[in-house]
Amino acid sequence: MLYEYKFLISLLFTIFIEIITLLVIIKYFLKKEKIKNTLLLFTGFLCSFATLPYLWFIIPLIVQTRLPYILIGEAFVILIESFIIFFMLKLNYKKSIIISFICNLISFLLGLLLLNI
């Protein structure tokens, strides 16, 4: 399977999982009912769409070994996504980092289990 095809499958999977995770965290755990679902959908989409291409196409050019690639790549993604969450949802930065970490952890682990790409 082409690398680009695997990327597209992973992008769609990541967007789906991270949007669901973001909705659950915001609506059911933080009880932020005033944040509209459309804003949550857009924020989840933007987070994944803005970071996954870098994780798949840019960071591998810099880091070639697997463990450092995962650690550096995921740290970069969590940092960028937490800024997006912070600005889009108007949450404090500590909550934004925790939400980004949880969303990425769940999509990473489910991706390992289900996609095995």
VENRA-V911588 format. One record per run of one state. SS is the DSSP state (h for helix, s for strand, l for the rest). FROM is the first residue (numbers start at 0). TO is the last residue. If there is no record, write none. Layout:
BEGIN
ss | from | to
SS | FROM | TO
SS | FROM | TO
END
This chain:
BEGIN
ss | from | to
l | 0 | 1
h | 2 | 28
l | 29 | 35
h | 36 | 61
l | 62 | 64
h | 65 | 88
l | 89 | 91
h | 92 | 114
l | 115 | 116
END
